[in-house]
Amino acid sequence: MPNRWHRSNRPQKVIKTPDRLGDYLVALRNDFILQHSVCRRGLNLSGQLNAYESETRVLLKLAATGRVVNILLRFGRVVESYMEVMELEKTAEATQWRDQLSSERQERVLRFQQILSDEQRLLEAMGDDTQQMELLTLLKHDMTMYHSILTPEELDVMSDVYDEVVRHSEFVLVGKPPSWFLSPHDLLCENGSYYLDAVRVSKCTTGEVLQTGSGDPTSWEEEEEACLRQATVWADLNHPHVAKMLGACHIGKEPFVVHEPAEPLVSNRASAQSWEPLLGWALGLQYLHERELGYKNFDDSRLLARHHVTASGVLSGLGLVPVKRQTSASLRRGVSNTFSMVALAAEDGNDDENQHELHTPTWSVPSDIFAFGLAIYNTRQWVSMYGNEKVPVLPQEPPQFLSDREWDLVDRMCARAPDRRVSMWYVVHQLQAFFRASISSSDNKAPVDLSVSLNPEDDPAEEHEAYNPPDNIDDFIVPKMNVKVVKAMPHLQQKYKETPGTNGTMLQHVIGRLAGLRAQLQSRENIKEATTVMEGFVGVLDMLYDQLRRRDLGKEQSSSSVVASFCASRAAAQKVAIFHHEIDRLLTLADLRDVSASAPTHVALADIHEGSSESIDIACDTQDAILDTRDIHDWQLKWSKARREQLRSFQACLKDTEELKRQLSDPKTRLEAQMLLQFELHKRRSSYPNSVLKAMSLALSVLDTLLHFNLH
C-alpha cells in the first residue's frame, strides 16, 4: 500500500487508505510543509497519528475515533492559523479540508457497518477476553470524552459494536471510566522520552506490584485490578514531595501510570550531593503515613527526584498499601506514627539494641522508617563514592561518609526493636537541620587562602564556633515565638484557653503533659539523649504555637451547621493526637516511660469500625472513674472519652431530622453539609462505628429528599 506520508501525496491527488480517516489532511500537511519549510511547530501530525496507524485491530481503531478526529480538527485549525498570520493565499485545497474530513468519516462509518453485518468477521475482530475488555473500555471512554465532536452515525456504530461485544462476552462496564483514565495511544514515545499532550512525563508499569517471587504468571484480571487499585490511591494524593499522577491505563497487555517528570536519583550524582532530595523523601513519607499508607516494597524505584534546577526529592505513588492496623497498634487517620510501641516491639529475647538484623517488612510505619534509614545510608554511601553496593543491614561501626549526628539518625531509624525507632517527625527535623547546615556551610565558605602558615594553632576550623545547646530546658529558644521556653509555656497556657468546647479540654491535657515533661527535663540526670529530647520538646512547642496562631485548632468554621462544626472538631482532635504521640516519642527517647505507668492498651476510638462490637453508646463508667487516678501521660483514655462525647452529640443531631432540616434550611449550608457528609462517609469510613455511619446515611437521605422537594 502506498505511503500517504510521502511528499508526492498532495491534495490534488490524495492517496486513499482503507481506514480513510485523515487522508486529505495528511496530503495537505505534505503540501504545506513543502511550500513553507520554516513552519514546523504544531505540524507533527505523523507523530500524533503514529500509534493509531500502527494499530492492527480494526475495532480498536473505531474506539479511537473521537481522539483521532480531535487531533485532525486541531491540526486543520493550526494550518489555518499559519495562513492567517503569514497572510498566505487561502487556496481551494486549503479551505475544503473540513468537507473532505466529513466525507472520509462517512465512508469510514459504512466500512464498520459492513463489519457489523458480518458476524464471523466481527467475532474475529473482537479478539480474546483481554482484548474485548480493552475494546469495551476504550469505546466507553471515547464516546464519553469526545461525544460533542462525534457524528450521530459514528456514535450509533460505536454503540452497536459495544452492544455486540457485551452480548458475546457478557462483560458489562457500569459507568464511565475513571477520570484519570488514559488511552494507550494518548502517551507518545519519542527518543526514549514520553509525552502527554506535548508535555514530557514519566511512565511506570504497575505489574510489579503483583510480583510475589514465586514466578507464577498473573492473569489480565489481576493486572487490571492492581492498576485500578494503585491509580485510585495515587490519584487522591496531593503533596509537593509525592509525584503528581497525571493519568493511568489499566487495560491492555501492560497497564501503566503516568506521572510528572521525575526519575531515580542515581541518574544524576551531582544533584544527589545535597541533603535536599532526602529531605523531600522524608516529607513525602510523613504525608503518606498521615494518610494511613505505606510501601509494600520500599526500594529505590520509589525514590525519585525532579532535576529542573536542583534535585527535589519526590516519592512514587506506586506500591502503596494501607498501613497494617491492629487493635493494640492502630494508625489513626491523619496521625503520623500513632502506633503502640510496645505492641510492635520484636518478640525476641535478645535486648542488644545495637545489633542490626535483616528486617522483614510488615507494611507498617516502623518498617518504612527502617527501610528509609537504609535508603539514606546507601544514598550517602553512593554519593560519597564509597561504594555502589547496597547494604541490607547497617554495619556495627559508623562509616567515614557519615558524621556522628548523621550516623546517629540512621542508627535510630534502623534500630532492631520497632519501639526504639525514631518518628518521621524526628527524621524530618534532623534532615532539615542537615540541609540547613549544608546550605550555610556553602554560603559561608571562605575564599581559598593560598598562603602558608607556620603556626600550628592557626586552624581555620576554629573560626566558626560550634553550636553549644543550653544545659537547661528553660533556656532553649522556641523559634517561631522567638522567646525562651520559660516564657513560651505561660503564653501557650493562656493561648489555649481561647479554644472552646471539647477541643479546648483536649488541648488542656496536651499543655499539662508538656508542663510535666518540662519539669522532668529540668534536671539532665538520668535522662538519656537529653539534648535531642530537649530539641524535640522545643519542636513540639513550635508546632503547637503554629497551630494556635493560625486559629486552626478547634476553631469553628464560617458555617454554623452541626456537620461543619463536627468536621472541624474531628480535624482538631487529630491534631491534638499528633502532639500526644510526639510527647510519647520524647518520653521513649528520654527513657522516662518507667517513671510513669505504662500506657494503657485498649480499643481506641479510631479502631471502632465495621464489625466491631464496640459502640459509642456503651457506658464507660469504669474507664471514666479511673481517669483521675491515671498518670498524666496515659492520655488515650481521656482523648477517647472526648471523641466519644463528640460522636454521641453528632449522632444525636443527625438523628433529629426536623432540627437538622431547620439548621440546614439555607441551600448553601445544606450543600456544604451534604458534601462533608459524603466525604466522611466514603473517605473516612473506617474512622466511625456502624451507628454513626447509619446516622450519616440517614441524614444524607433526608437532605436528598429536601433537595428534590425544593426542586419541584
N, C-alpha and C positions, 0 to 999 in steps of 0.2 A: 504494500500500500504506500502511495507517495507520502512524503513527509510534509505536513502542512506548515511546518516552521521554516521550510526552505525559502530563501529570499525570492525565488521565482514564483511563489504563491502570492498573487496580487489580487486586489478587488475586481479587476477586470475579468479574471478567470479563476474563481475560487476552487481550491481543492476540497472536495466533499468527503468527509469521513462517515463511517456507519453511524456514529453517535450524533453527528451534525452540530452539536451544541458548541457555539463559539467559532465555527469555521470562518465566517465573514470577518469577525473582529481580529482573528489571527492574521488573515490576509491584509487587513487594514493596518495592523501593527507593523507587519513586514514592510509595507509600502511607506508608512510614515517614518520609520527609523532609517530607511534607505535615503529618503529625501532630507531628513533632518537628523543627522548623526549626532549632533550635540545634545539632543534630547534623550535622556536616559532615565531620569528619575520618575518612578511610578509606572514604567513601561515594561517591567519584568513579568509579563503575562505568562511566559513559558514556565518560570519558576513557580508561580501560583497554581498553575494547572498541571504541574508535573505529576503529583500524586494521583490526581483524578485520571489522567491519561494512562498512567501505569496500572490502574486497577483493571483486572481481567474479569471480575464478576459483574455481569451486566446489571443485576438488580441493585448492587451497591452503588453503581453509577446513578441509578434512579434515585437512591436515597441521598445523593449529594446534589440533587437538582437545585434546591434553593441556594446552597452555598456557592455553587459554580455560577449560577445566574447573577448572584450578588457581585461576584468578582468581575464578571463581564460588564455589568452595568457600571460599576465603578471605573473600570478601565475605559469604557467609552466616554465617560464624563471627563476623565483625565485628558484624553486626546482632544476633546472639545475645548478644555481649558487652555491647553497648549496653543491651539489655533487662535483663540481669542487674545491671549496675552501677546503672542508673537504676530498678531494681526495677519494671519495667513488666510488665503482664499479658501472658503469652505466649498469644496468640490462636491459633486453629486455623490461620489463614492463615500465621502466623509460624513455626509448628512443622513444617509439611509441605513446606518448601522442598526438603529432601533427596529426598523421594519424587517431587516434581514434576520436579526436575532429572534424576533417574534415568529417569523416563518420557520426558522430552524427548530424552535420549541414545539411548534405544531407538528412538524414532521416527526420529531422525536416521540411525541405522545402516541402517534399512530404506531410507531415501532413497538412500544411497550404494550399497547393494546393487542397487538398480534401475539406477543409472548403470553399475555394473559389468556388468550383464546386457545393456546396450545398447552394442554395440561402437562404433557410429558416434558416439554421444553421448560415449563415453569418449575416443575419439580426438580429438574436438573440444576436450574439456576438458583434454587433455594439453598442447596448445599446441606451440610450436616447440622447437627443441633447447635454447635457453637456458631456457625455462620448464620443460622436462622435467627438466633437471639441477637447477634450483631446487626443483622438486617432490620429486625423489628425496632431495635433501639435507635438506629440511625434514621429510619423512616419517621419515627415519632419525633425525634429531635429536629429534623429538617422541616417537617410540617409545622412544628410549633415555633421554631426560631424564625423561619422565613415565610410565614403564612401570608404576609402582606404583599410579597412580590411574586408569589406563585399564582399561575392562572387557574381558573376553576377546572380546566381539563387536566392540568398537572396534579392538582390536589385529588381529583377523582381517581386517576390511575394509580397514584401513590397509596390512596386509601384502599383501593381494590386489591393491590398487591399485599398490603398489610393484612387485610382480612383473609386472603388466601393462605398466607403463611401461618396465621393463627389457626386456621381451620385444619391444616395439615400437621402442624407441630404441637398444637394445644398449649403453646406459650401465649401468655397474655400480659401485656405491660399495663399496669394500673397507674394512671397519672403520667405526667411528662417526666423526662429525665431530670436528674438533679441540676440545680442552677450552675454548678461548676462543671458540668459535662462538656467535654471537647470531642469533636470527631477526630478520628486518627489522622485525617487529612488537614486538620487545622494547624498542625505543627509542621513547619518546614525545616528541612535539614540542608545546610549549605556549608561545605568545607568543614564538616565536623561540628558545627555550631547549630543550635536550634533557635528558631524564630517563631514567635506567635504574634500575628498582626504586625509584622515587620520589626518587632522588638525582640532583642536577644533574651533568651530564657534558659533555664536549666531543666533537664528531664531526668527522672529516675523511675525505674520499674518497681512494681510492688510485689513481684513474685517472690522476692527474697524473704518476705515476712512469713511465708509458708514453709520455708526450709527447716526441716527437723533433724537433718543429719542422717536419716535412715536411707535416703536416696530414692524413696518411693515417689513415683510421678504423681503430680497433682492434677485434678480434673479442672475443666474450664469453669465449672460452677464454683469450685473453691477459690480459684484465682480471681474470678469476678467478685465474689463475696469479699475477699481480702482487700481488693482495691476499693470497693464501695465503703467498707468499714474504715480503712485508712484515710480515704479522701474526706469522708464525713467528719472524722475527728480533726483532721488537719485544717479543713476549711473554716472551722469555728475558732481557730487560734489567731490572735492578733497581738503581736508583741514585736518590738524593734529587733529583738535577737532570736526570733523564730522565723525562718524563711517563709515569706508570703506565698501561699499556694495560689496559683493562677488558674488552675483547671486540672481535670483528670479524665482519663478514658478507661472505663472498667471493662470494655468489650474487646474482642479480638484475641489474637494469639499472645500478645504481650501487653497487658494492662500497664498504664503508666500515669505518673503525676508530673505536672509542670509547675515549677516554682520560680521565683525571682532568681536572676543570675547569681549563683554562689557555688563555689567549688571547694574541694578539700584543701586545707591549709598547706598540705605538702606540695602543692603546685607552685608555691611562692615562698621560698625560705626566707627571703629578705623581709617580707611583711610579717613573718612569724616571730621576728626578733622581739617584738613588743609584747607586753602583757595584755594589750587591748583585746585580741581575739579570745583569750582565755576568760577575761572578764565578761565579754559578751556571752560566751557559752554558759557561764555561771548564772548570769541574769536570766537567760532563756530557760535554763533548767529550773531555777527557782520559780519562774512563772508556770512552767509545766506542772510542777509539784503542787502549786496552789490550785491548779485545775484538776487535781487527782489523776495526773497522767505520769507515766514513767516509761522507760525503754525496755522492751523485751530483750533486746540485744544491743547493748551500748558499745558501739565500735566507732572506728574513725570515720566511717561513711556518714555518721550523724553530725560530725563536727565540720562545719562549713565556714567559709569566710567570703565576704564581699571584698573585691580588690579594686574598688573605684579609685580611691586615693591611698588609704591605708587599709589594713586588714581588719574589718569589723566582723567579729565572730557571730555567727548565727547557727542555730540548730536546725537540723532537718526534722520535719514532722512525720517522717516515715518510721514505722516500727513502734508507735506509741500504743500502750495498753493501759487500762485502768490500774492504778496502784493497788497492790494487794491490801485488802481490808480484812480485819479480824475483829471479833467482839472486844478483845482486850488490846488491840493495836490498830485503832482506826485512823484514817486520814480524813479529817473533816473537809468538806468542800470549802475552798477559799483559804485554807490554813496550811502554811508550809510546815512540813515536818511534824505534824501533830500525830505522833505515834507513841505508844508506850515503850520506853527504852528497855525496861526490864523484860517485858514480854518478848521483845525481838532479839534479846541477847542470845548468843550461841549457847546451846545446851552442851557444854563441854567442860570437863573438869579442869582443863588447863587454863590457868589465870595469867599466863605470861602475856601481858598487853603489848609487848614489843615484838612478839612473834607474828610475822605476816604470812598468811596462808592463802592459797588459791581460793577465791570466793565464788561460790555457786550462786548465780543470780536468782533472786526470788521476785523480781519485778517490783521491788519496794523502794521507798525513799532511801534507806541505808544502802541498798545495792547500787543505786545510781550514784550516790556520793562516793562509794568505794571505786566504782568504775571511772568516775570523773577524776578522782585523785590519781589513778593510774594514767589517765589521759594527760593530765598536767605534767606528770613525771616524764612520760615518753615524749611529749612535745618539747619540753625544755631540753631533754637529752638530745633530741634530733636537731633542734635549733643551735645548740652549743657545740655541735659537731663531735659529740662524744660517742655517737653510735646511732645506727638506724634500726637496730633490732629491739622490738618492743618487749618489755618485761611483763609477765603475768602477775608477779608479786613484787613488792618492794624489797630492796636489799636490807640487810641488817644495819649497815652503816650509811650515813649521809654521803651523797655523791659530791664531787667537786663543782658540778654545774648548778647546784642549788645553795643559796645562802642558808644560814641557820633558821631564819624565820620562814623561808620558803619550804625547807625540808620539814619544819615543824607542822606547817599546814598540811602538806601531802601526807605526812605520817599520821596525823589525826584523822584525815579523811579515810585512810586505809586501815584504821585500827581494826583488829580482828573481831572484837565484840561490837555489834551494831550500836549498843547503847553508849559506847565511848566515842563514836564518830561525831564530828562537829556538824552543826546545822548548815544549810545552804546560806542562811543569813550570815553566818560567821565566814563562810567561804567567800561570799561576795565582798564582805567587809575587808578581808585580808587582801583579796585580789585588787580591790580599789586602792588600797594602800600601796601595793607593789606597783601598780600602774602610775599612780601619782608620783611615787619616788623615782620611777624611771624617767618620767617627763621632766621632773625637777632637776634630776642629775644631768640630763641632756641640755636643758636650758641654761644651767649654771656652770656648764663645763668651761673652765678657763682656757685661754689660748695656750697653744703648745709653747713651753718655755725651753729653748734650746741651750740655755746657759747651764754651766756645771757648778754645782755647789759642793764644797768640800766639807761642809758642816753636816754631820750625820743627824743633827737634831732638826734640820730643815726638811720636814716631811710634809708635802702638800696635803696629805690626807688629813692633817691636823687642822687645816684651815677651816674646815666645816665641822662645827661642834656636833657631836652625836646627840640624838634625841634621848632625853632622860625623862621618863614619865614620873609624875609626882608619887610620893610614897603614900599619901593619904587620899582616900576616895573623894573627900570633900574638895580637894584642890584640883581635880580634873575639870577641864573646860567642856561644857556642852556646846558644840559648835554652832548650832542654829539659834541657840539662845544667847550665845556669847557671854555666858556667866559661868561661875564655878558651880559644882554640884550643890554646895552648901546653900546657895541662893536659888538654884533651879528647883529644888524639891518643894519649898514653900510656894513658889509661883505655880507649879503644876498642881499642887494640892488645892489651890484657890481656883485654878482654871477649870478643873473637872467638875466643880460644883455648878457650873453653868449648864452641864448636861442633865436634862430632865429624865425622870422615869426610871424604868428598869435598867436602861443602859448606863445611867448615872451610878446606880448601885453596883453594876458590874465594874465600872471604871474605878469606883472607890476601892474595890478589892485589889485591883492592879496597883494603885497607889500605895495601899497598905503593904503589899508584898515587896514593892520596891523600897519602901521605908525599912522594912525588916531586913532585906538583903543589904541595904546600905549600912545598917547597924552592924551586921556581921562582918562587913568589909572594912569597918573602922580599924580593925587590927589585922595585920597581914599574917600573923602567926597562924599556923595550921591551915592555911588556905593555899591550895595548890593553884599554880598558874595565876597568881594574884594580879599581875599587871594585865594579862589577857582578859581576865574576868572583869576587872575594873573598866577596861576599854569597852568591853561588851555592855556593861551596865550603862555607860555613857551613851552608847549607841541606842539602847532601848529608850533612854530619856529623850534622845534626839528624835526618834520615830514618834514617841508619844506626843511630844510638843508639836511636831509637824502635823499630826492628825488633829490635835486640838486647835491649832492655829487656823487650819483650813475649815474649821467647823464642820468636819466630815464625820465626826464620831457621835452618833446618837442624835444628830440634828434632824428635825422634821423637814421633809421635802416641801416644796412650794405648795403641793396639793395637800389638802386636809383629809383625803379619803383614808379609810382604815386600811385599805390594801397598800397604798403607797407608804403609809406610816409603818406598817409591819415590815415591808421590804427594806425600808431604811433601818429598822431596828435589827433585822436579821444581818444585814451587812455590818452594822456596828458591832454586833455580838461576835461576828467572825474576826473583826479586827482586835477586839478585846482578847479573844482566844490566842491570837498571834503573840500578843505581849506576854500572856501567861506562859506560853511554850518557850519563848525566848528566855524568860526568867528561869524556867525549869532547866534549860540548857546551861545557863550560867551556874546554877546550883550544882549540876552534874560535873561541870568542868572544875569548879572550885572544891569538889568533893565535900559539899556541905549537905548532901542528902541525908547522911547519917545523923546530922544534928536535928533534923526534923523527922517526923513519922513518914514512912514511905507513902507514896501517892496511892490513892485508892484505886482498886480495879473494879470497874462496874460498866454497865452498858451506857455509853454516852448517848446524848440525845440524837446526835447525827447518825447513830447506828440503829435507831428505831425506824425501820423502814418496812418494806413489804414482807409479809410472812412473819413479822415479829409479833410476839405475844404481848410486848410492852405497849403501854398506852399512856398518853399524857393525862388521861382521866384517872389512872390508878393512884390511889392515895400514897403519898410518900412521907407519912408522918415519921416513920423510923429514921429515914435519912435526914429529914428536916430537924429532928430532935438532936442529932449529933453534930449538926453544922457548927454550933458554937463551941464545941469541945475539940474539934479537929485542929490540927496545925494550920497556920495561916497559908502555908504553901500547898495544902490539899485543896486546890481551888476548883476542881472539876465538879464536885457536888454542888457548890454554890452556883457555878456557871450553868449547870444543867437545870437546877431549880429555876433560875431566872428565865432561861429559854423555855422551860416547860410552862411557866406562867404566861409568857408571851404567846405561846402556841394555843393555850387554853382560851385566852382572850380573843385571839384571832379566829379560832374555830367558832366561838360563840357568836361573834359578829357576822361571820359568813352564814351561819345557820338562821340568823334573824333576817329573813329575806325582806320583810317590809322595811326594816330600818336600813338595810343595805340599799334598797331601791331609793329610799329618801336621801341617803348620803350621796348616791351616785346619780341623782336626777339630772345634773349637768352633763350634756353629751361629751364634752372634753374630758371631764373627770371619769366618766363611765368608760370611755375608750381607753384611757390610761390604765384603769383598773383591769380591764379585760386583757390588755397586753401584758401587764405584770403577772396576772394570774396564769396566763398561758405559758409565760416564760418559766415561772416557778414550777408549774405542773409538769412541763416537759423537760426542762433543762436541769432542774434541781430536785427531781422526783425522789431521789434516794435520800434526801435530807429530811423527809417528812414521814410521820406514821400514817397508816392507812386512813385513820379517822379524819385527819386534816386533808388528805388527798381527796376523800369523798366530799368534804365540805367545799373544797375548791371547785370540784366538778359541778356540784350543785349550784354554786354561785355563778359559774360561767353559764350554766343553762338558764338561770334566771335573767342574767344580763342579755343573753342572746334573745330570749323571749321579749324582753323590754325593747330591744333594738327593732325587732320585726314589728312589734306593736306600734312603735313610733313611726315606722316607715309607711304603715298602712293607715 
